[in-house]
Amino acid sequence: MARVSLDLLQQFVQVARLGNLSRAAEQANLTVSALSHQVRQLEQRLERRLFDRGPRGVQLTPEGRRLMEAVGHHFEGIDRALSGYRVRREEALTLSAIPGVMSSWLVPRLARLVAAHPELELNLQSSVELVNFDRDPVDAAMRYGRGPWPGLITERLFDEWIAPVAAPALLERMRGVDPLDLAKWPLLGDPGDRWRDWFTATGGQPPRRYVAQFDNTDALQRAASEGMGVALGRMVMARPLIEAGLLQVLGNRYLQIPEAYFLVYPERARDHASLRIFRDWLHGEAAAYARTMSYATSSVGLKAAAPDFS
């Protein structure tokens, strides 16, 4: 077998970690075609197929998993050893956030940050993958969940609320049907099956079947805005569609869920100048947003009045 270069193994490890050629190529500053060629070159030299390629990315084959188990931790050790030698420019900030929060909540507010601090250089990464701060050159992340995350400084930003939402066109078609009697409406299945939480809090039974089910919130709320059915919208992401008139809340009832949004960062980033600026700004924006989402705090978090979206 021909000698295998460390460069090929490093690219293999990066693709295996991310499970996506496009993201791995972006981090390696390569084109997808060039990275694919390197992966194929490694497979040819080892005479083993390391990845199964599909429409949603790549997955390790059994041979690929064995190779990753053998070499992956060595590259992680190298990354940790070199992390202290990387030059960190104080005016540059790299932030990771899930796509829905990035596009619906963060990006519409960033103009105010840039106007107040034009010296900042922002590098925004949109991904559903959790950042590995020991390995990835990322300063902080906005995460959704219950927290905290061990080994990270975790700061709560704001809560999440859900409510049934539908397009005006669907409301017109269903005119005369009680918006509180959701059993009579076409429902769209949501990630995490929050409908069970909703019916437990409000009464009634979940439907035996949904018109359609989706594995991500963006697609779910897009389907609702097209009039396909009623979605259980997460307000952080549904609010822009509500403000644009593409969705309306049925019955003006809202339910607070256990998950919330957090800013997380490693201890090494605590004193980073650009993160201090961003952190202070973010907490101010989060507090202002939370004030507008003035729902009741009863045991089920329901209120018979719409939130103030002004």
FENNORHU-V202551 format. One record per pair of residues at least 4 apart in sequence whose C-alpha atoms are under 6 Angstrom apart, sorted by the first residue. I is the first residue (numbers start at 1). J is the second residue. Records with the same first field share a line. If there is no record, write none. Layout:
BEGIN
I = J  J
END
This chain:
BEGIN
6 = 10
14 = 24
15 = 19  24
19 = 57  58
20 = 57  58
21 = 25
22 = 32
25 = 29  30  31  32
43 = 47  48  49
50 = 60  61  63  64
51 = 59  60  61
52 = 58  59
53 = 58
54 = 58
60 = 64  65
68 = 72
79 = 83  135
80 = 134
90 = 273  274
91 = 120  121  274
92 = 120  121
93 = 122  274
94 = 123  124  138  139
95 = 124  140  141
96 = 124  125  126  141
97 = 102  126  141  142
98 = 126  127  128
99 = 126  127
100 = 104
101 = 105
102 = 106  107
103 = 107
104 = 237
113 = 117
114 = 118
132 = 136
139 = 269
140 = 264  265
141 = 263  264
142 = 262  263
143 = 261  262
144 = 260  261
145 = 259  260
146 = 259
148 = 154
152 = 265  266
153 = 264  265  266
154 = 263  264
155 = 262  263
156 = 262
157 = 261  262  286
158 = 261
159 = 260
160 = 260
161 = 234  235  255  256  257
162 = 233  234  235  254  255
163 = 232  233  254
164 = 231  232  233  249  250
165 = 230  231  233  247  248  249  250
166 = 224  230  247  248
167 = 225  227  246  247
169 = 227
170 = 227
171 = 175
179 = 250  251
180 = 251
186 = 229
187 = 210  211  229  230
188 = 210  211  212  213  229  230  231
189 = 210  213
191 = 215  216
199 = 203  204
201 = 300
214 = 220
223 = 228
224 = 228  229  230  231
225 = 246  247
233 = 238
234 = 238
235 = 239
241 = 246  247
242 = 246  247  248
252 = 304  305  306
253 = 302  303  304
254 = 302
255 = 301  302
256 = 301
275 = 279
278 = 282
292 = 308
293 = 307
296 = 301  303
297 = 301
END
